[in-house]
Amino acid sequence: MLFLALLHERVPGHKLNDVLLNTVPYVAVIDRFNYMIWLLCYVPVALWLWKKNRQRFIQFLYLGALLSLIRGVAISFVAIGPVRGGDINVGMSYTAIFDAWIAIVNPISALFGNATHIYLTKDLFFSGHVATTFLLFLFTLPYKKMATVALIAHLIVVGVVFFSHLHYTIDVIGAWIITYILFRLIMRRN
């Protein structure tokens, strides 16, 4: 998914006029720590699901991987420009794309560096933050306490997405719709 998103950085995108983002203030500290906040909202609940029901957890992982691939393809087909700032990566060289990919998949630079902010400016439709935590919530629905915690964590992540201006509103709505449809299609077969 990341490599597809990085390849898309070369393509010019169009900035959207988003009514909601025009009213929600940008909060730099939330933007700076958005990935760590996502991890704190995602990993504990995922581990709780793993402890409670390993088979369901494995289904969650497989469906999450498929969702990630679908997201990579979706990003490639939508020419949306960066939410904030200019379209700085247009025409990026393939060498630079490979170097960016290495920087992003390296856990140290991903957590403590600025690689994602520099190289991923158009990985927009649909929001990975929203899709992953919403999928986790859907998988926890059979367990009331866990589902409540997952929903709260998901809503925190949605707030982070808006206050850090990571995505347009359509990216959040798209994440909900695509994730829910995929979940219903796959889980109906099981």
C-alpha positions in Angstrom: 0.0 0.0 0.0 2.8 2.4 0.9 4.6 1.9 -2.3 1.4 2.5 -4.3 0.8 5.7 -2.3 4.3 6.9 -2.9 4.0 6.3 -6.6 0.9 8.4 -6.6 2.8 11.3 -5.0 4.3 12.0 -8.5 0.8 12.8 -9.9 -0.5 16.4 -9.5 -3.6 16.6 -7.3 -6.4 19.1 -6.8 -7.1 20.7 -3.4 -10.7 20.3 -2.2 -12.7 23.0 -0.5 -13.8 21.1 2.6 -16.4 23.0 4.7 -15.8 20.9 7.8 -12.0 21.4 7.7 -12.5 25.1 7.1 -14.1 25.3 10.5 -12.0 22.8 12.5 -8.7 24.4 13.7 -5.4 22.8 12.8 -3.6 21.7 15.9 0.1 21.2 15.2 0.9 19.1 18.3 -1.9 16.6 17.4 -0.5 16.5 13.8 3.0 15.8 15.1 1.9 12.9 17.3 -1.0 11.6 15.2 0.7 8.3 14.4 1.6 7.6 18.0 -2.0 8.5 19.1 -3.3 6.1 16.4 -1.0 3.3 17.8 -2.2 3.9 21.3 -5.8 3.7 20.2 -5.3 0.7 17.9 -2.7 -1.7 19.4 -4.2 -2.2 22.9 -7.6 -3.0 21.6 -6.2 -5.3 18.9 -4.2 -7.1 21.5 -7.4 -7.4 23.7 -9.2 -9.0 20.7 -6.2 -11.3 20.2 -6.4 -12.4 23.8 -10.2 -12.9 23.7 -10.6 -14.6 20.4 -7.6 -15.6 18.3 -9.6 -16.8 15.3 -11.5 -13.5 15.1 -8.2 -11.6 15.5 -6.7 -13.5 12.6 -9.7 -12.7 10.5 -9.3 -9.1 11.5 -5.6 -9.1 10.4 -6.5 -10.7 7.0 -9.3 -8.3 6.3 -7.1 -5.4 7.5 -4.4 -6.4 4.9 -7.0 -6.6 2.2 -8.4 -3.2 3.2 -4.9 -1.8 3.0 -4.4 -3.1 -0.5 -7.8 -1.7 -1.6 -6.7 1.7 -0.1 -3.5 1.7 -2.0 -5.4 1.1 -5.3 -8.0 3.7 -4.3 -5.3 6.3 -3.7 -3.9 5.6 -7.1 -7.2 6.5 -8.8 -8.1 9.7 -7.0 -6.2 12.9 -7.8 -6.8 14.8 -4.6 -4.1 17.3 -3.6 -2.7 17.7 -0.1 -5.0 19.0 2.6 -2.3 21.4 3.8 0.6 23.0 1.9 1.6 22.7 -1.7 1.8 19.7 -4.0 5.5 19.3 -3.3 6.1 15.7 -4.5 4.9 16.1 -8.1 7.4 14.5 -10.4 9.3 12.8 -7.6 12.0 10.5 -9.0 11.8 6.8 -8.6 15.0 6.8 -6.6 13.4 9.3 -4.2 10.3 7.2 -4.0 12.4 4.1 -3.0 14.3 6.1 -0.4 11.0 7.5 1.0 9.6 4.0 1.2 12.7 2.8 3.1 12.4 5.7 5.5 8.7 5.1 6.1 8.9 1.3 6.6 11.8 1.7 9.1 10.1 1.7 12.5 12.5 4.2 14.0 12.2 6.8 11.4 8.4 6.2 11.1 7.9 6.8 14.8 10.4 9.4 15.5 11.2 11.0 12.2 9.2 13.2 9.8 9.2 10.9 6.8 5.5 10.4 6.6 4.8 14.1 6.7 7.4 14.8 4.0 6.6 12.0 1.5 2.9 11.1 2.1 1.0 14.2 1.2 -1.7 12.6 -1.0 -2.4 9.2 0.6 -5.9 10.6 1.1 -8.8 8.6 -0.2 -9.6 6.8 2.0 -8.3 7.4 5.5 -6.2 4.5 6.9 -6.4 5.9 10.4 -10.2 5.8 10.3 -10.5 2.5 8.3 -8.3 0.5 10.6 -9.8 1.7 13.9 -13.3 1.3 12.5 -12.6 -2.2 11.3 -11.3 -3.0 14.7 -14.5 -1.6 16.2 -16.6 -3.8 13.9 -14.6 -6.9 14.9 -15.1 -6.2 18.6 -18.9 -5.8 18.4 -19.6 -9.3 19.9 -17.9 -8.1 23.1 -19.7 -5.2 24.7 -16.9 -3.8 26.9 -14.3 -4.2 24.2 -16.6 -2.6 21.6 -17.2 0.4 23.8 -13.4 0.9 24.3 -12.9 0.4 20.5 -15.6 2.9 19.7 -14.1 5.5 22.0 -10.6 4.9 20.5 -12.0 5.2 17.0 -13.7 8.5 17.8 -10.4 9.8 19.3 -8.7 8.8 16.0 -11.4 10.5 13.9 -10.9 13.7 16.1 -7.1 13.4 15.5 -7.7 13.1 11.7 -9.7 16.3 11.7 -7.7 18.4 14.2 -4.4 17.5 12.4 -6.0 18.1 9.0 -4.7 14.7 7.8 -7.7 14.0 5.5 -10.6 15.6 3.9 -14.1 14.8 5.2 -14.8 12.7 2.1 -11.7 10.5 3.1 -13.3 9.8 6.5 -16.7 9.1 5.0 -15.2 6.9 2.3 -13.3 4.9 5.0 -16.4 4.2 6.9 -18.4 3.1 3.8 -15.6 1.0 2.2 -14.7 -0.6 5.5 -18.2 -1.5 6.4 -19.1 -2.9 3.0 -15.9 -5.0 3.0 -16.5 -6.3 6.5 -20.1 -7.2 5.7 -19.1 -9.0 2.5 -16.4 -11.0 4.0 -18.0 -11.8 7.3 -21.2 -12.9 5.7 -19.3 -15.8 4.1 -18.1 -17.0 7.6 
